[in-house]
Amino acid sequence: SATVTAYLAEGGTASLAVTVKDHTGEKLSVQFVNYDGTLLYETSVEFGQPVSFQGQEPKRTSTYEKAYVFKGWDQDLTSVKTDLVVRAVYEELNNVDFVFVPISAGGDSGYMLYFYLGDAEEITIPELYQGKPVTRVDTGAFAYAKNLKKITFPNTISQLGDQAFYDNETIEEVYIPDSVYDFGSGVFEGCTHLKKVRLPNGLVTLPESTFEGCSALTDVELPSTVTKIGESAFEGCTSLASIAFPAGIAALGDSAFQESGLVEVTLPNSVTEMGDYVFRECASLATVVWNKTLTAIPESTFRECTSLKEFAFPSTLTTIGDSAFYEAGLTSLQLPDTITSIGRSAFEGNEGLTSVKWTKGIKSVPASVFSSCTNLTSITDFDEVTEIGRNAFEFTGFKILDHTNVFASPVLTSVANYAFMSMPNLTSVTVPGNVKTFAARVFQNNKLLSTVTFQEGVESLGENLFYNCASLRTVSFPNSLRKYGSTGSSASGLFLGSPNIESIDLGDGTDDYISIDGVVYSKHKALLLEYPSGNSRTSYQVAKETKTIAKGAFQYAKNLTAIDLESVTKISSRAFGDTAFGGANPSAGLVSLTTPASLTDLESYSLAYMTKLQTLDLSQSKSLTQLLSSVAINCTALTTVKLPDTLTKIGSGAFNYDTALTSINLPLTLESVGSGAFRNANRLVVTYAGTKAQWAQVELSSNAFASGAVIRCTDGDVNI
């Protein structure tokens, strides 16, 4: 800072304070944006220093009528003295066929074909432009060549840019000279009319997506120099029926031939590397000869190859990847014992598969390995298996499961969740004693299953093991059984959703449960776990020691019209009903229900979906101070409800969709009614224990009552 004296024109002087700012080390922001403001590059630079753009040369999308050539930036970048936003500048070109730009990088003094705007059907690219060679073709150069069918390149061309012909819908034939050594990715991607291409000798790698989506391509000869076919190189080439691999081919990238028209493939022994999905969705592929050097079939290699009926697995093979033959057309399997690893869903969905010869090399059957093989009825060499994985045989065609097929192994000890779920033909199961453990829902949704025997030695059966098995009436349990279903706050038995089970006999009982007259209780009867839904009894008295009714305990008990809950304190969620599953009505047959004075806890949905219930009496349960949300939702036949005079709160949706409800009493203690509590009960008449003024103090949430409901107070009615 300094003070200077200024001499004024009209006489006199003035003192001025002058501050000179030091910019040393100051950083300034510079943003490079495209013509439309899109940020391309951002950096910082010291005050007064030059700045340059880093990255690929900016582009502006061209059209059939015009091309845009980058010319530079709209500001001087030699000495930056303020924050800058620098915009790309383009020259617009039209009324020309070829757009060439000089090459300024790499020491090349020639020209690059930037864009072709002509409308000719057949062209030859000139060797020279303004006396200098044309050596490169830029990205997307022929993308908008609207009539072009055939093109020939000169021997001066050395580089083809990425997606040079991207989505060109007219090009049919291309000749590429041997001078081309730099071949971009996706050069012909989306060229739906391309039929024939001559590739340059000397090409080592066919780049990714080179012919992706070239659905008309029928003729392509790979140069003898090619050693790798890149990712998706021929994906979607649906007319390509055959391919001759060069003698030195070593690698096939992911999805290299996915969804192509190949009919037959012979892999040379030179191929030592293969990606995933290589032949996925080759719907016409009927014959494959695998080589002797690849020891693994990668993930989804032949997925959805629906014409592939047979596959000869060589003895050199050790690994089959996840979904390798998912939804292929296989009819039989002969797996060599050299195979030591099979991935999840490896053969899932082969609907024509009828028989399998398993491999001795795999002891643990993978998850979903034969899922949805709907005609599979035979499996052999299964005698060394130790465990069966999740969903392994779901939706298969077996009629009987026993020691002749899936339970053939004397060392099999465990079966995972859903392993034999939804088998449409299964009628009978006999489990040998060496199979100790079954996880949850192993036999779920087997509608025809009617006979089940567990032999002595079986120890553990997971919850809902027979969920929704409509034909099942009895199951023979061994004395060796130690675990039945699950325990804890969400305890569940084995037969939820199985409406015809007549009785459950646990013999001497398990570690946690006993059976009394065909009903499953906890060891000391404090919990009623499971009632046999198909039992013929019309009434039932719960054990006097019982405090809790488990979730789903009385679902589907269609013959049960009356129940005495004795000293029960808690009714769990969906104890008597649930939403319909598989067309069956999951509601118990109860027409009326009276809860005991001991009841203190009604969980949400505890009385829900009781579609036969007409009368609900909670008046004796004076320890209830609130009804939780959806507690009695969808009780469509319910007409009358009696509530205890201790109630303070009714939760949201408590009686929602109870369309027949016409009568309920509300005590003077009531403080609030939740949203939608009585939403669909438009004929409801409420008897309220207080006056209209007292009713006005009750907090009502939105749509608590349906339009048409009447609140009958001691001094008159309130219409909703």
C-alpha positions, 0 to 999 in steps of 0.5 A: 500500500502507498499514499500518492498526491494527485494534482487536480485540474481545477487546482489543489491536490488530493491524497489517494491510498493505492493498494497493489494486489500480489497475485503470486500463487493465486489459483484460478478456476478454468472450466471447459464446456461444450457448445451446449454448456456440458462440462468437459474438463475442469482444472485450476491454474496459477494467475498469469499462467497458460492453460490447456484442455486435457482429454479427447477432442470435443465433438458436436453431433452431426446429422445427415445434412451437416457436420461440425468440426472442432476449431478451438476455444472462444477465449485466449488461454495463454495468460489466465487472469480470472476464473474462466468458462471456456466454450468449444467452437465448431465450424459447420459444414454442409453441401460436401460429401467428404469432411476431412480434418488435418491430423495434428497428433502423433507426428502424422501429417496426413488427413482424417476422414471426419465425416461422410455427408454424401448420399451415394450407394457405393464409394471409394475413399480417396487416397489423398486430400490436398496432396496428403494421405488420408490415414484415419477414419474418425469415430462415427464417420459413416453413422449418417451415410443414409444410402451407402451400401458398399465402401472400399478403403485405400491402402493409406488407411491405418486406423478405423475409429470406434463405431465408425459405422454405428447404427448405419442401416444401409451398409451391406459390404465393406472391404478393409485393406491390410494397411489397417492396424488400429481397429476401433471397438464397435466399428460396425455395431448396429449395421443391420443390413451388413452382409459381408466384410473383408477384415485386414490380415495382421489383425490380432484382436477383433475388438469388442462389439465389432459386429454387435447387432449385425443381424444380416451378417452371413459371411465373415472370414477371420484373418489367420492372425486373429488370436482373440475375439472381443466381448460381444464381437458377434452378439446379435448376428442372428444370420451368422450360421457358422464361424471358422476359427483361425488356427491360433485363436486363444481367447473368446470374450464375454458374450462373443457370440451371444444371440447369434445364429450359429448352428454348430461350433467346434472349439479348437484346442488353441482356445485357452481362455473363455469369458461368460455368456459366449454362446448365450441365446444361440437358439439354433445351436445344436452341436458343440464339440468342446476342446481338451484344453478348457477345463471350465465351462464359464457362467451362462455359456449355453444359457437359453440354447434351446436347440442343444439337446446333447452335450458330450462332457470331456474327461478333461472338464472339471468345472461347470459355471453358474447357469451354464446350461440354463434353459437349454434343450438338454434331454440327458446328462452324463457327467464325468467323475472329473467334474468337481465344481458345478455352479448354481442353476447350472442346468435349471429350466431344461424342460426336456431333461429326463435322466441324469448320471451324477458325478462322483466328484461333487458331494454337495448338490448346488442350489437350483441345479435342476430347478424347473427340469419338469420332466426329470424323473431319474438320477443315478450315481447319487450315492456319495452326495452329503447334502442337497442344496436350496431349490435343487429339485424344485419343479422337477417331474419325480413322482416318488422320492426315496432311496432309489433316487435323491435319497440313495446316498447313505452319507446324505445328512442334510437338505436345504430350503425349498429343495423339493418345492412345487413338484407337480407329480410328487405323491410319496416321500420316504426319507431314510434315517441317515438324512438328519436335517431338513431346512424350512419349506423343503416340500412346499407347494406339493399339491399331490403329496399324500404319503410321507414317512420319516424313518428312525434317525431323522432328527430335525424338520424345519418350519413350514416344511409342508407348507401348502401341501393340499393332499397331505393328511398324515405324516409318520414321524420317528422317535428320533425327531428332536427338532420340530419347526421353530421356536421363539417369538415367531414360532411355527410348525410344519403344516401351515397352509395344508388344509387336510392334515388330520392329526399330528403325532409326535410320539414321545415328543421333541426337545421343545414340543409335544402332541396332545390329541393331534395338536402340537404344544410346547413342552409345558403347554404354554404355547399352542403351536399348531392345530391340524387343519383337516381335523373333523372336530367342530369345537376345541378347548385349549389346554388350561396351561396355554398362554399364547396362540402361535402365528397361523395355529388355526389357519385352514381349520375349516371344521372348527366352529367353536373354541374355548381359549381358557387362560390365553393371554396372547393371540399372535398375528394371523392365528385364525386366518390369512390372505387366500393362497392357491385358491384355498380359504385359509380361514378357520371355520369359527362363526363366533369368538369370545376372548377370555378375561386373561387376554392382554395382547392381540397382535396386529392381524391376530383376528384378521381374515376370519371370513366365517366370523360373525360375532366377536366378543372382547368384552371380558378382556378388560386388560385390553386397552388398545386394539392395534392396527389391522387387528380384525381386517377383512373379516367380511362376514363380521356383523357384531363386535363387543369391546371392553369398557377399558379400551382407550385406542383403536388403531388404523385399519383395525376393522377395515374391509369388514363390510358387513359390520353393523353393530359395535359398542365404544366405551367412555374411556375411548380417546382415539380412532385411527385412520380407516379403522371402520372405513368400509362399514357404511351401515355401522351403528355405533353405541357410544357410552357418552354424550355428543359433547364427550364424543367430540373430544375423541380424536378421529383420524382421516376416514376413521368411519365410513360415510353413512355410519351413525354414532349413537350417543346417550343424548342423540345421534352423530351422523358421519 
